[in-house]
Amino acid sequence: MERALVRDYESLVTEMLTSLSKKNHRTAVELASLPERIRGFGHVKDGNVVAVAAERDRLLQQFRHGAGIGLAA
């Protein structure tokens, strides 16, 4: 599972780097920090992976459609 998580994260970062802008910067930072929330072992870690995946999907939609919050003023 860990290798798949790493590959998914690498793909996510690659996508963000290709379309990063001032408009989606803050959302990109939030997406990049999501792995910090995956902690624990066994069923605890599995639950965190599910929760992070849902948040990743939500943030990725914002990132792709430019609906995220931009850079801080």
Predicted model as a PDB file, atoms N, CA, C, CB and O in Angstrom, pLDDT in the B-factor column:
MODEL        1                                                                  
ATOM      1  N   MET A   1       0.823  -1.198   0.000  1.00 79.00           N  
ATOM      2  CA  MET A   1       0.000   0.000   0.000  1.00 79.00           C  
ATOM      3  C   MET A   1       0.865   1.258   0.000  1.00 79.00           C  
ATOM      4  CB  MET A   1      -0.935   0.000   1.207  1.00 79.00           C  
ATOM      5  O   MET A   1       0.541   2.235  -0.675  1.00 79.00           O  
ATOM      6  N   GLU A   2       1.962   1.236   0.754  1.00 83.00           N  
ATOM      7  CA  GLU A   2       2.791   2.438   0.851  1.00 83.00           C  
ATOM      8  C   GLU A   2       3.368   2.846  -0.497  1.00 83.00           C  
ATOM      9  CB  GLU A   2       3.918   2.218   1.844  1.00 83.00           C  
ATOM     10  O   GLU A   2       3.443   4.033  -0.812  1.00 83.00           O  
ATOM     11  N   ARG A   3       3.773   1.865  -1.290  1.00 92.00           N  
ATOM     12  CA  ARG A   3       4.336   2.195  -2.603  1.00 92.00           C  
ATOM     13  C   ARG A   3       3.290   2.833  -3.507  1.00 92.00           C  
ATOM     14  CB  ARG A   3       4.907   0.940  -3.271  1.00 92.00           C  
ATOM     15  O   ARG A   3       3.591   3.760  -4.260  1.00 92.00           O  
ATOM     16  N   ALA A   4       2.076   2.340  -3.430  1.00 91.00           N  
ATOM     17  CA  ALA A   4       0.997   2.924  -4.236  1.00 91.00           C  
ATOM     18  C   ALA A   4       0.725   4.354  -3.783  1.00 91.00           C  
ATOM     19  CB  ALA A   4      -0.294   2.070  -4.131  1.00 91.00           C  
ATOM     20  O   ALA A   4       0.483   5.230  -4.614  1.00 91.00           O  
ATOM     21  N   LEU A   5       0.763   4.598  -2.480  1.00 89.00           N  
ATOM     22  CA  LEU A   5       0.557   5.956  -1.970  1.00 89.00           C  
ATOM     23  C   LEU A   5       1.656   6.894  -2.469  1.00 89.00           C  
ATOM     24  CB  LEU A   5       0.520   5.954  -0.428  1.00 89.00           C  
ATOM     25  O   LEU A   5       1.388   8.043  -2.822  1.00 89.00           O  
ATOM     26  N   VAL A   6       2.884   6.401  -2.494  1.00 90.00           N  
ATOM     27  CA  VAL A   6       4.003   7.221  -2.969  1.00 90.00           C  
ATOM     28  C   VAL A   6       3.837   7.524  -4.453  1.00 90.00           C  
ATOM     29  CB  VAL A   6       5.354   6.509  -2.714  1.00 90.00           C  
ATOM     30  O   VAL A   6       4.033   8.664  -4.873  1.00 90.00           O  
ATOM     31  N   ARG A   7       3.479   6.526  -5.250  1.00 95.00           N  
ATOM     32  CA  ARG A   7       3.272   6.747  -6.693  1.00 95.00           C  
ATOM     33  C   ARG A   7       2.141   7.737  -6.937  1.00 95.00           C  
ATOM     34  CB  ARG A   7       2.964   5.415  -7.406  1.00 95.00           C  
ATOM     35  O   ARG A   7       2.253   8.611  -7.796  1.00 95.00           O  
ATOM     36  N   ASP A   8       1.049   7.601  -6.182  1.00 94.00           N  
ATOM     37  CA  ASP A   8      -0.070   8.537  -6.324  1.00 94.00           C  
ATOM     38  C   ASP A   8       0.364   9.956  -5.989  1.00 94.00           C  
ATOM     39  CB  ASP A   8      -1.240   8.119  -5.424  1.00 94.00           C  
ATOM     40  O   ASP A   8      -0.015  10.908  -6.672  1.00 94.00           O  
ATOM     41  N   TYR A   9       1.162  10.093  -4.933  1.00 94.00           N  
ATOM     42  CA  TYR A   9       1.635  11.419  -4.521  1.00 94.00           C  
ATOM     43  C   TYR A   9       2.550  12.016  -5.588  1.00 94.00           C  
ATOM     44  CB  TYR A   9       2.376  11.336  -3.167  1.00 94.00           C  
ATOM     45  O   TYR A   9       2.445  13.202  -5.903  1.00 94.00           O  
ATOM     46  N   GLU A  10       3.439  11.207  -6.139  1.00 96.00           N  
ATOM     47  CA  GLU A  10       4.333  11.696  -7.195  1.00 96.00           C  
ATOM     48  C   GLU A  10       3.534  12.164  -8.405  1.00 96.00           C  
ATOM     49  CB  GLU A  10       5.328  10.599  -7.611  1.00 96.00           C  
ATOM     50  O   GLU A  10       3.858  13.193  -8.998  1.00 96.00           O  
ATOM     51  N   SER A  11       2.506  11.428  -8.774  1.00 95.00           N  
ATOM     52  CA  SER A  11       1.650  11.826  -9.901  1.00 95.00           C  
ATOM     53  C   SER A  11       0.923  13.129  -9.601  1.00 95.00           C  
ATOM     54  CB  SER A  11       0.632  10.719 -10.222  1.00 95.00           C  
ATOM     55  O   SER A  11       0.802  13.999 -10.464  1.00 95.00           O  
ATOM     56  N   LEU A  12       0.442  13.255  -8.373  1.00 94.00           N  
ATOM     57  CA  LEU A  12      -0.247  14.471  -7.961  1.00 94.00           C  
ATOM     58  C   LEU A  12       0.680  15.676  -8.044  1.00 94.00           C  
ATOM     59  CB  LEU A  12      -0.791  14.322  -6.543  1.00 94.00           C  
ATOM     60  O   LEU A  12       0.294  16.719  -8.573  1.00 94.00           O  
ATOM     61  N   VAL A  13       1.895  15.545  -7.528  1.00 95.00           N  
ATOM     62  CA  VAL A  13       2.856  16.657  -7.554  1.00 95.00           C  
ATOM     63  C   VAL A  13       3.207  17.016  -8.996  1.00 95.00           C  
ATOM     64  CB  VAL A  13       4.141  16.292  -6.763  1.00 95.00           C  
ATOM     65  O   VAL A  13       3.307  18.195  -9.336  1.00 95.00           O  
ATOM     66  N   THR A  14       3.390  16.019  -9.832  1.00 96.00           N  
ATOM     67  CA  THR A  14       3.694  16.280 -11.242  1.00 96.00           C  
ATOM     68  C   THR A  14       2.561  17.065 -11.897  1.00 96.00           C  
ATOM     69  CB  THR A  14       3.934  14.958 -12.000  1.00 96.00           C  
ATOM     70  O   THR A  14       2.810  18.023 -12.628  1.00 96.00           O  
ATOM     71  N   GLU A  15       1.326  16.665 -11.641  1.00 93.00           N  
ATOM     72  CA  GLU A  15       0.181  17.397 -12.200  1.00 93.00           C  
ATOM     73  C   GLU A  15       0.145  18.837 -11.691  1.00 93.00           C  
ATOM     74  CB  GLU A  15      -1.137  16.684 -11.848  1.00 93.00           C  
ATOM     75  O   GLU A  15      -0.078  19.771 -12.461  1.00 93.00           O  
ATOM     76  N   MET A  16       0.367  19.004 -10.390  1.00 95.00           N  
ATOM     77  CA  MET A  16       0.321  20.359  -9.831  1.00 95.00           C  
ATOM     78  C   MET A  16       1.412  21.245 -10.410  1.00 95.00           C  
ATOM     79  CB  MET A  16       0.451  20.309  -8.315  1.00 95.00           C  
ATOM     80  O   MET A  16       1.177  22.425 -10.671  1.00 95.00           O  
ATOM     81  N   LEU A  17       2.592  20.697 -10.613  1.00 94.00           N  
ATOM     82  CA  LEU A  17       3.691  21.497 -11.145  1.00 94.00           C  
ATOM     83  C   LEU A  17       3.428  21.961 -12.572  1.00 94.00           C  
ATOM     84  CB  LEU A  17       4.979  20.705 -11.095  1.00 94.00           C  
ATOM     85  O   LEU A  17       3.897  23.026 -12.977  1.00 94.00           O  
ATOM     86  N   THR A  18       2.687  21.174 -13.329  1.00 94.00           N  
ATOM     87  CA  THR A  18       2.443  21.539 -14.723  1.00 94.00           C  
ATOM     88  C   THR A  18       1.384  22.625 -14.875  1.00 94.00           C  
ATOM     89  CB  THR A  18       2.027  20.320 -15.504  1.00 94.00           C  
ATOM     90  O   THR A  18       1.316  23.287 -15.911  1.00 94.00           O  
ATOM     91  N   SER A  19       0.551  22.812 -13.839  1.00 92.00           N  
ATOM     92  CA  SER A  19      -0.499  23.819 -13.979  1.00 92.00           C  
ATOM     93  C   SER A  19      -0.636  24.729 -12.753  1.00 92.00           C  
ATOM     94  CB  SER A  19      -1.815  23.136 -14.245  1.00 92.00           C  
ATOM     95  O   SER A  19      -1.709  25.270 -12.487  1.00 92.00           O  
ATOM     96  N   LEU A  20       0.439  24.886 -12.029  1.00 93.00           N  
ATOM     97  CA  LEU A  20       0.433  25.743 -10.848  1.00 93.00           C  
ATOM     98  C   LEU A  20       0.319  27.213 -11.254  1.00 93.00           C  
ATOM     99  CB  LEU A  20       1.707  25.514 -10.011  1.00 93.00           C  
ATOM    100  O   LEU A  20       0.989  27.664 -12.183  1.00 93.00           O  
ATOM    101  N   SER A  21      -0.534  27.952 -10.549  1.00 92.00           N  
ATOM    102  CA  SER A  21      -0.698  29.374 -10.804  1.00 92.00           C  
ATOM    103  C   SER A  21      -0.936  30.093  -9.482  1.00 92.00           C  
ATOM    104  CB  SER A  21      -1.864  29.631 -11.791  1.00 92.00           C  
ATOM    105  O   SER A  21      -1.088  29.461  -8.437  1.00 92.00           O  
ATOM    106  N   LYS A  22      -0.966  31.399  -9.540  1.00 91.00           N  
ATOM    107  CA  LYS A  22      -1.275  32.161  -8.329  1.00 91.00           C  
ATOM    108  C   LYS A  22      -2.681  31.822  -7.832  1.00 91.00           C  
ATOM    109  CB  LYS A  22      -1.149  33.680  -8.595  1.00 91.00           C  
ATOM    110  O   LYS A  22      -2.941  31.817  -6.629  1.00 91.00           O  
ATOM    111  N   LYS A  23      -3.560  31.547  -8.751  1.00 92.00           N  
ATOM    112  CA  LYS A  23      -4.953  31.286  -8.398  1.00 92.00           C  
ATOM    113  C   LYS A  23      -5.139  29.968  -7.638  1.00 92.00           C  
ATOM    114  CB  LYS A  23      -5.799  31.271  -9.649  1.00 92.00           C  
ATOM    115  O   LYS A  23      -6.006  29.873  -6.770  1.00 92.00           O  
ATOM    116  N   ASN A  24      -4.331  28.955  -7.960  1.00 93.00           N  
ATOM    117  CA  ASN A  24      -4.513  27.660  -7.310  1.00 93.00           C  
ATOM    118  C   ASN A  24      -3.369  27.293  -6.360  1.00 93.00           C  
ATOM    119  CB  ASN A  24      -4.656  26.589  -8.358  1.00 93.00           C  
ATOM    120  O   ASN A  24      -3.286  26.152  -5.905  1.00 93.00           O  
ATOM    121  N   HIS A  25      -2.505  28.236  -6.065  1.00 94.00           N  
ATOM    122  CA  HIS A  25      -1.327  27.967  -5.234  1.00 94.00           C  
ATOM    123  C   HIS A  25      -1.691  27.426  -3.853  1.00 94.00           C  
ATOM    124  CB  HIS A  25      -0.507  29.231  -5.081  1.00 94.00           C  
ATOM    125  O   HIS A  25      -1.149  26.406  -3.428  1.00 94.00           O  
ATOM    126  N   ARG A  26      -2.587  28.087  -3.160  1.00 95.00           N  
ATOM    127  CA  ARG A  26      -2.933  27.656  -1.797  1.00 95.00           C  
ATOM    128  C   ARG A  26      -3.548  26.255  -1.799  1.00 95.00           C  
ATOM    129  CB  ARG A  26      -3.911  28.658  -1.150  1.00 95.00           C  
ATOM    130  O   ARG A  26      -3.278  25.455  -0.903  1.00 95.00           O  
ATOM    131  N   THR A  27      -4.358  25.967  -2.787  1.00 96.00           N  
ATOM    132  CA  THR A  27      -4.941  24.627  -2.890  1.00 96.00           C  
ATOM    133  C   THR A  27      -3.842  23.601  -3.142  1.00 96.00           C  
ATOM    134  CB  THR A  27      -6.002  24.573  -4.018  1.00 96.00           C  
ATOM    135  O   THR A  27      -3.894  22.493  -2.609  1.00 96.00           O  
ATOM    136  N   ALA A  28      -2.855  23.959  -3.944  1.00 95.00           N  
ATOM    137  CA  ALA A  28      -1.730  23.055  -4.195  1.00 95.00           C  
ATOM    138  C   ALA A  28      -0.958  22.769  -2.909  1.00 95.00           C  
ATOM    139  CB  ALA A  28      -0.788  23.652  -5.253  1.00 95.00           C  
ATOM    140  O   ALA A  28      -0.541  21.636  -2.669  1.00 95.00           O  
ATOM    141  N   VAL A  29      -0.772  23.779  -2.098  1.00 96.00           N  
ATOM    142  CA  VAL A  29      -0.070  23.585  -0.821  1.00 96.00           C  
ATOM    143  C   VAL A  29      -0.871  22.641   0.071  1.00 96.00           C  
ATOM    144  CB  VAL A  29       0.160  24.947  -0.101  1.00 96.00           C  
ATOM    145  O   VAL A  29      -0.302  21.757   0.712  1.00 96.00           O  
ATOM    146  N   GLU A  30      -2.184  22.825   0.112  1.00 96.00           N  
ATOM    147  CA  GLU A  30      -3.027  21.925   0.909  1.00 96.00           C  
ATOM    148  C   GLU A  30      -2.939  20.496   0.388  1.00 96.00           C  
ATOM    149  CB  GLU A  30      -4.490  22.401   0.895  1.00 96.00           C  
ATOM    150  O   GLU A  30      -2.836  19.554   1.173  1.00 96.00           O  
ATOM    151  N   LEU A  31      -2.979  20.331  -0.926  1.00 96.00           N  
ATOM    152  CA  LEU A  31      -2.853  18.999  -1.511  1.00 96.00           C  
ATOM    153  C   LEU A  31      -1.507  18.364  -1.172  1.00 96.00           C  
ATOM    154  CB  LEU A  31      -3.029  19.070  -3.024  1.00 96.00           C  
ATOM    155  O   LEU A  31      -1.437  17.184  -0.829  1.00 96.00           O  
ATOM    156  N   ALA A  32      -0.447  19.153  -1.271  1.00 96.00           N  
ATOM    157  CA  ALA A  32       0.893  18.626  -1.010  1.00 96.00           C  
ATOM    158  C   ALA A  32       1.074  18.211   0.438  1.00 96.00           C  
ATOM    159  CB  ALA A  32       1.939  19.654  -1.378  1.00 96.00           C  
ATOM    160  O   ALA A  32       1.902  17.349   0.732  1.00 96.00           O  
ATOM    161  N   SER A  33       0.318  18.806   1.347  1.00 96.00           N  
ATOM    162  CA  SER A  33       0.479  18.485   2.765  1.00 96.00           C  
ATOM    163  C   SER A  33      -0.417  17.345   3.239  1.00 96.00           C  
ATOM    164  CB  SER A  33       0.202  19.704   3.588  1.00 96.00           C  
ATOM    165  O   SER A  33      -0.297  16.921   4.388  1.00 96.00           O  
ATOM    166  N   LEU A  34      -1.291  16.848   2.411  1.00 96.00           N  
ATOM    167  CA  LEU A  34      -2.211  15.786   2.828  1.00 96.00           C  
ATOM    168  C   LEU A  34      -1.525  14.532   3.381  1.00 96.00           C  
ATOM    169  CB  LEU A  34      -3.066  15.397   1.670  1.00 96.00           C  
ATOM    170  O   LEU A  34      -2.041  13.953   4.338  1.00 96.00           O  
ATOM    171  N   PRO A  35      -0.396  14.084   2.834  1.00 95.00           N  
ATOM    172  CA  PRO A  35       0.225  12.876   3.383  1.00 95.00           C  
ATOM    173  C   PRO A  35       0.605  12.985   4.864  1.00 95.00           C  
ATOM    174  CB  PRO A  35       1.449  12.546   2.588  1.00 95.00           C  
ATOM    175  O   PRO A  35       0.764  11.964   5.533  1.00 95.00           O  
ATOM    176  N   GLU A  36       0.748  14.185   5.371  1.00 94.00           N  
ATOM    177  CA  GLU A  36       1.062  14.357   6.789  1.00 94.00           C  
ATOM    178  C   GLU A  36      -0.061  13.830   7.673  1.00 94.00           C  
ATOM    179  CB  GLU A  36       1.323  15.830   7.100  1.00 94.00           C  
ATOM    180  O   GLU A  36       0.164  13.536   8.847  1.00 94.00           O  
ATOM    181  N   ARG A  37      -1.257  13.707   7.128  1.00 95.00           N  
ATOM    182  CA  ARG A  37      -2.410  13.234   7.894  1.00 95.00           C  
ATOM    183  C   ARG A  37      -2.514  11.712   7.939  1.00 95.00           C  
ATOM    184  CB  ARG A  37      -3.677  13.805   7.311  1.00 95.00           C  
ATOM    185  O   ARG A  37      -3.333  11.174   8.685  1.00 95.00           O  
ATOM    186  N   ILE A  38      -1.706  11.016   7.160  1.00 93.00           N  
ATOM    187  CA  ILE A  38      -1.761   9.552   7.128  1.00 93.00           C  
ATOM    188  C   ILE A  38      -0.805   9.028   8.191  1.00 93.00           C  
ATOM    189  CB  ILE A  38      -1.393   8.988   5.704  1.00 93.00           C  
ATOM    190  O   ILE A  38       0.408   8.958   7.992  1.00 93.00           O  
ATOM    191  N   ARG A  39      -1.391   8.664   9.321  1.00 93.00           N  
ATOM    192  CA  ARG A  39      -0.612   8.178  10.460  1.00 93.00           C  
ATOM    193  C   ARG A  39      -1.264   6.925  11.016  1.00 93.00           C  
ATOM    194  CB  ARG A  39      -0.491   9.264  11.559  1.00 93.00           C  
ATOM    195  O   ARG A  39      -2.402   6.591  10.688  1.00 93.00           O  
ATOM    196  N   GLY A  40      -0.520   6.249  11.857  1.00 92.00           N  
ATOM    197  CA  GLY A  40      -1.048   5.088  12.547  1.00 92.00           C  
ATOM    198  C   GLY A  40      -0.697   3.787  11.848  1.00 92.00           C  
ATOM    199  O   GLY A  40       0.062   3.753  10.879  1.00 92.00           O  
ATOM    200  N   PHE A  41      -1.276   2.720  12.375  1.00 94.00           N  
ATOM    201  CA  PHE A  41      -1.038   1.379  11.854  1.00 94.00           C  
ATOM    202  C   PHE A  41      -2.377   0.663  11.722  1.00 94.00           C  
ATOM    203  CB  PHE A  41      -0.065   0.580  12.777  1.00 94.00           C  
ATOM    204  O   PHE A  41      -3.351   0.999  12.395  1.00 94.00           O  
ATOM    205  N   GLY A  42      -2.402  -0.320  10.849  1.00 94.00           N  
ATOM    206  CA  GLY A  42      -3.590  -1.152  10.705  1.00 94.00           C  
ATOM    207  C   GLY A  42      -4.833  -0.368  10.335  1.00 94.00           C  
ATOM    208  O   GLY A  42      -4.820   0.453   9.418  1.00 94.00           O  
ATOM    209  N   HIS A  43      -5.924  -0.638  11.074  1.00 95.00           N  
ATOM    210  CA  HIS A  43      -7.209  -0.026  10.742  1.00 95.00           C  
ATOM    211  C   HIS A  43      -7.190   1.487  10.947  1.00 95.00           C  
ATOM    212  CB  HIS A  43      -8.314  -0.647  11.583  1.00 95.00           C  
ATOM    213  O   HIS A  43      -7.945   2.204  10.290  1.00 95.00           O  
ATOM    214  N   VAL A  44      -6.339   1.984  11.848  1.00 96.00           N  
ATOM    215  CA  VAL A  44      -6.235   3.433  12.054  1.00 96.00           C  
ATOM    216  C   VAL A  44      -5.658   4.097  10.805  1.00 96.00           C  
ATOM    217  CB  VAL A  44      -5.355   3.752  13.294  1.00 96.00           C  
ATOM    218  O   VAL A  44      -6.181   5.103  10.325  1.00 96.00           O  
ATOM    219  N   LYS A  45      -4.580   3.527  10.291  1.00 94.00           N  
ATOM    220  CA  LYS A  45      -3.962   4.070   9.080  1.00 94.00           C  
ATOM    221  C   LYS A  45      -4.919   3.947   7.894  1.00 94.00           C  
ATOM    222  CB  LYS A  45      -2.633   3.342   8.774  1.00 94.00           C  
ATOM    223  O   LYS A  45      -5.050   4.872   7.092  1.00 94.00           O  
ATOM    224  N   ASP A  46      -5.581   2.804   7.793  1.00 94.00           N  
ATOM    225  CA  ASP A  46      -6.523   2.602   6.691  1.00 94.00           C  
ATOM    226  C   ASP A  46      -7.627   3.660   6.716  1.00 94.00           C  
ATOM    227  CB  ASP A  46      -7.138   1.192   6.762  1.00 94.00           C  
ATOM    228  O   ASP A  46      -8.013   4.179   5.668  1.00 94.00           O  
ATOM    229  N   GLY A  47      -8.127   3.976   7.886  1.00 95.00           N  
ATOM    230  CA  GLY A  47      -9.148   5.013   8.010  1.00 95.00           C  
ATOM    231  C   GLY A  47      -8.620   6.369   7.601  1.00 95.00           C  
ATOM    232  O   GLY A  47      -9.321   7.144   6.949  1.00 95.00           O  
ATOM    233  N   ASN A  48      -7.383   6.662   7.979  1.00 95.00           N  
ATOM    234  CA  ASN A  48      -6.769   7.934   7.593  1.00 95.00           C  
ATOM    235  C   ASN A  48      -6.562   8.010   6.086  1.00 95.00           C  
ATOM    236  CB  ASN A  48      -5.433   8.123   8.314  1.00 95.00           C  
ATOM    237  O   ASN A  48      -6.734   9.075   5.493  1.00 95.00           O  
ATOM    238  N   VAL A  49      -6.199   6.904   5.465  1.00 95.00           N  
ATOM    239  CA  VAL A  49      -6.014   6.873   4.012  1.00 95.00           C  
ATOM    240  C   VAL A  49      -7.338   7.183   3.311  1.00 95.00           C  
ATOM    241  CB  VAL A  49      -5.467   5.492   3.557  1.00 95.00           C  
ATOM    242  O   VAL A  49      -7.359   7.934   2.336  1.00 95.00           O  
ATOM    243  N   VAL A  50      -8.428   6.620   3.794  1.00 96.00           N  
ATOM    244  CA  VAL A  50      -9.746   6.859   3.203  1.00 96.00           C  
ATOM    245  C   VAL A  50     -10.141   8.329   3.359  1.00 96.00           C  
ATOM    246  CB  VAL A  50     -10.809   5.945   3.857  1.00 96.00           C  
ATOM    247  O   VAL A  50     -10.623   8.953   2.414  1.00 96.00           O  
ATOM    248  N   ALA A  51      -9.933   8.874   4.556  1.00 97.00           N  
ATOM    249  CA  ALA A  51     -10.286  10.277   4.806  1.00 97.00           C  
ATOM    250  C   ALA A  51      -9.460  11.217   3.938  1.00 97.00           C  
ATOM    251  CB  ALA A  51     -10.086  10.624   6.286  1.00 97.00           C  
ATOM    252  O   ALA A  51      -9.990  12.180   3.385  1.00 97.00           O  
ATOM    253  N   VAL A  52      -8.169  10.942   3.817  1.00 96.00           N  
ATOM    254  CA  VAL A  52      -7.285  11.782   3.003  1.00 96.00           C  
ATOM    255  C   VAL A  52      -7.660  11.671   1.528  1.00 96.00           C  
ATOM    256  CB  VAL A  52      -5.806  11.382   3.211  1.00 96.00           C  
ATOM    257  O   VAL A  52      -7.605  12.666   0.805  1.00 96.00           O  
ATOM    258  N   ALA A  53      -8.034  10.498   1.078  1.00 96.00           N  
ATOM    259  CA  ALA A  53      -8.422  10.326  -0.329  1.00 96.00           C  
ATOM    260  C   ALA A  53      -9.649  11.178  -0.655  1.00 96.00           C  
ATOM    261  CB  ALA A  53      -8.711   8.837  -0.636  1.00 96.00           C  
ATOM    262  O   ALA A  53      -9.723  11.784  -1.724  1.00 96.00           O  
ATOM    263  N   ALA A  54     -10.597  11.220   0.259  1.00 97.00           N  
ATOM    264  CA  ALA A  54     -11.795  12.039   0.028  1.00 97.00           C  
ATOM    265  C   ALA A  54     -11.435  13.520  -0.020  1.00 97.00           C  
ATOM    266  CB  ALA A  54     -12.847  11.785   1.128  1.00 97.00           C  
ATOM    267  O   ALA A  54     -11.931  14.256  -0.873  1.00 97.00           O  
ATOM    268  N   GLU A  55     -10.583  13.949   0.884  1.00 97.00           N  
ATOM    269  CA  GLU A  55     -10.148  15.354   0.904  1.00 97.00           C  
ATOM    270  C   GLU A  55      -9.324  15.676  -0.347  1.00 97.00           C  
ATOM    271  CB  GLU A  55      -9.318  15.652   2.186  1.00 97.00           C  
ATOM    272  O   GLU A  55      -9.453  16.760  -0.916  1.00 97.00           O  
ATOM    273  N   ARG A  56      -8.478  14.732  -0.772  1.00 96.00           N  
ATOM    274  CA  ARG A  56      -7.668  14.919  -1.969  1.00 96.00           C  
ATOM    275  C   ARG A  56      -8.567  15.116  -3.186  1.00 96.00           C  
ATOM    276  CB  ARG A  56      -6.727  13.718  -2.182  1.00 96.00           C  
ATOM    277  O   ARG A  56      -8.320  16.001  -4.006  1.00 96.00           O  
ATOM    278  N   ASP A  57      -9.602  14.298  -3.304  1.00 96.00           N  
ATOM    279  CA  ASP A  57     -10.514  14.429  -4.440  1.00 96.00           C  
ATOM    280  C   ASP A  57     -11.181  15.802  -4.461  1.00 96.00           C  
ATOM    281  CB  ASP A  57     -11.579  13.331  -4.395  1.00 96.00           C  
ATOM    282  O   ASP A  57     -11.293  16.436  -5.510  1.00 96.00           O  
ATOM    283  N   ARG A  58     -11.618  16.245  -3.294  1.00 96.00           N  
ATOM    284  CA  ARG A  58     -12.278  17.552  -3.190  1.00 96.00           C  
ATOM    285  C   ARG A  58     -11.319  18.677  -3.574  1.00 96.00           C  
ATOM    286  CB  ARG A  58     -12.809  17.776  -1.759  1.00 96.00           C  
ATOM    287  O   ARG A  58     -11.667  19.555  -4.364  1.00 96.00           O  
ATOM    288  N   LEU A  59     -10.114  18.645  -3.013  1.00 97.00           N  
ATOM    289  CA  LEU A  59      -9.131  19.697  -3.296  1.00 97.00           C  
ATOM    290  C   LEU A  59      -8.647  19.642  -4.743  1.00 97.00           C  
ATOM    291  CB  LEU A  59      -7.939  19.575  -2.346  1.00 97.00           C  
ATOM    292  O   LEU A  59      -8.397  20.679  -5.357  1.00 97.00           O  
ATOM    293  N   LEU A  60      -8.518  18.449  -5.279  1.00 95.00           N  
ATOM    294  CA  LEU A  60      -8.055  18.316  -6.660  1.00 95.00           C  
ATOM    295  C   LEU A  60      -9.057  18.917  -7.630  1.00 95.00           C  
ATOM    296  CB  LEU A  60      -7.811  16.847  -7.004  1.00 95.00           C  
ATOM    297  O   LEU A  60      -8.664  19.519  -8.629  1.00 95.00           O  
ATOM    298  N   GLN A  61     -10.340  18.766  -7.352  1.00 95.00           N  
ATOM    299  CA  GLN A  61     -11.364  19.404  -8.181  1.00 95.00           C  
ATOM    300  C   GLN A  61     -11.218  20.924  -8.129  1.00 95.00           C  
ATOM    301  CB  GLN A  61     -12.778  18.985  -7.720  1.00 95.00           C  
ATOM    302  O   GLN A  61     -11.307  21.597  -9.155  1.00 95.00           O  
ATOM    303  N   GLN A  62     -10.996  21.455  -6.934  1.00 94.00           N  
ATOM    304  CA  GLN A  62     -10.774  22.897  -6.797  1.00 94.00           C  
ATOM    305  C   GLN A  62      -9.543  23.320  -7.584  1.00 94.00           C  
ATOM    306  CB  GLN A  62     -10.619  23.287  -5.314  1.00 94.00           C  
ATOM    307  O   GLN A  62      -9.570  24.319  -8.303  1.00 94.00           O  
ATOM    308  N   PHE A  63      -8.467  22.561  -7.447  1.00 95.00           N  
ATOM    309  CA  PHE A  63      -7.215  22.894  -8.128  1.00 95.00           C  
ATOM    310  C   PHE A  63      -7.409  22.897  -9.644  1.00 95.00           C  
ATOM    311  CB  PHE A  63      -6.107  21.898  -7.736  1.00 95.00           C  
ATOM    312  O   PHE A  63      -7.002  23.837 -10.327  1.00 95.00           O  
ATOM    313  N   ARG A  64      -8.022  21.859 -10.153  1.00 91.00           N  
ATOM    314  CA  ARG A  64      -8.193  21.720 -11.605  1.00 91.00           C  
ATOM    315  C   ARG A  64      -9.127  22.765 -12.196  1.00 91.00           C  
ATOM    316  CB  ARG A  64      -8.718  20.345 -11.929  1.00 91.00           C  
ATOM    317  O   ARG A  64      -8.959  23.158 -13.351  1.00 91.00           O  
ATOM    318  N   HIS A  65     -10.097  23.215 -11.433  1.00 90.00           N  
ATOM    319  CA  HIS A  65     -11.060  24.178 -11.949  1.00 90.00           C  
ATOM    320  C   HIS A  65     -10.806  25.605 -11.477  1.00 90.00           C  
ATOM    321  CB  HIS A  65     -12.438  23.766 -11.553  1.00 90.00           C  
ATOM    322  O   HIS A  65     -11.624  26.496 -11.707  1.00 90.00           O  
ATOM    323  N   GLY A  66      -9.685  25.816 -10.827  1.00 77.00           N  
ATOM    324  CA  GLY A  66      -9.321  27.160 -10.427  1.00 77.00           C  
ATOM    325  C   GLY A  66     -10.231  27.753  -9.379  1.00 77.00           C  
ATOM    326  O   GLY A  66     -10.290  28.973  -9.229  1.00 77.00           O  
ATOM    327  N   ALA A  67     -10.958  26.893  -8.635  1.00 63.00           N  
ATOM    328  CA  ALA A  67     -11.891  27.403  -7.631  1.00 63.00           C  
ATOM    329  C   ALA A  67     -11.228  27.550  -6.272  1.00 63.00           C  
ATOM    330  CB  ALA A  67     -13.096  26.488  -7.518  1.00 63.00           C  
ATOM    331  O   ALA A  67     -11.869  27.961  -5.305  1.00 63.00           O  
ATOM    332  N   GLY A  68      -9.956  27.218  -6.199  1.00 54.00           N  
ATOM    333  CA  GLY A  68      -9.256  27.318  -4.929  1.00 54.00           C  
ATOM    334  C   GLY A  68      -8.932  28.755  -4.553  1.00 54.00           C  
ATOM    335  O   GLY A  68      -9.119  29.680  -5.343  1.00 54.00           O  
ATOM    336  N   ILE A  69      -8.455  28.917  -3.365  1.00 57.00           N  
ATOM    337  CA  ILE A  69      -8.043  30.230  -2.878  1.00 57.00           C  
ATOM    338  C   ILE A  69      -6.617  30.468  -3.329  1.00 57.00           C  
ATOM    339  CB  ILE A  69      -8.168  30.334  -1.324  1.00 57.00           C  
ATOM    340  O   ILE A  69      -5.777  29.576  -3.214  1.00 57.00           O  
ATOM    341  N   GLY A  70      -6.329  31.644  -3.834  1.00 55.00           N  
ATOM    342  CA  GLY A  70      -5.012  31.960  -4.364  1.00 55.00           C  
ATOM    343  C   GLY A  70      -3.995  32.267  -3.289  1.00 55.00           C  
ATOM    344  O   GLY A  70      -4.163  31.895  -2.128  1.00 55.00           O  
ATOM    345  N   LEU A  71      -2.954  32.938  -3.683  1.00 55.00           N  
ATOM    346  CA  LEU A  71      -1.887  33.318  -2.759  1.00 55.00           C  
ATOM    347  C   LEU A  71      -2.397  34.305  -1.724  1.00 55.00           C  
ATOM    348  CB  LEU A  71      -0.704  33.919  -3.521  1.00 55.00           C  
ATOM    349  O   LEU A  71      -3.288  35.109  -1.995  1.00 55.00           O  
ATOM    350  N   ALA A  72      -1.826  34.230  -0.550  1.00 51.00           N  
ATOM    351  CA  ALA A  72      -2.182  35.184   0.495  1.00 51.00           C  
ATOM    352  C   ALA A  72      -1.689  36.571   0.094  1.00 51.00           C  
ATOM    353  CB  ALA A  72      -1.583  34.759   1.868  1.00 51.00           C  
ATOM    354  O   ALA A  72      -0.648  36.707  -0.549  1.00 51.00           O  
ATOM    355  N   ALA A  73      -2.432  37.581   0.470  1.00 45.00           N  
ATOM    356  CA  ALA A  73      -2.075  38.963   0.102  1.00 45.00           C  
ATOM    357  C   ALA A  73      -0.928  39.484   0.941  1.00 45.00           C  
ATOM    358  CB  ALA A  73      -3.280  39.887   0.254  1.00 45.00           C  
ATOM    359  O   ALA A  73      -0.502  40.625   0.764  1.00 45.00           O  
TER     360      ALA A  73                                                      
ENDMDL                                                                          
END                                                                             
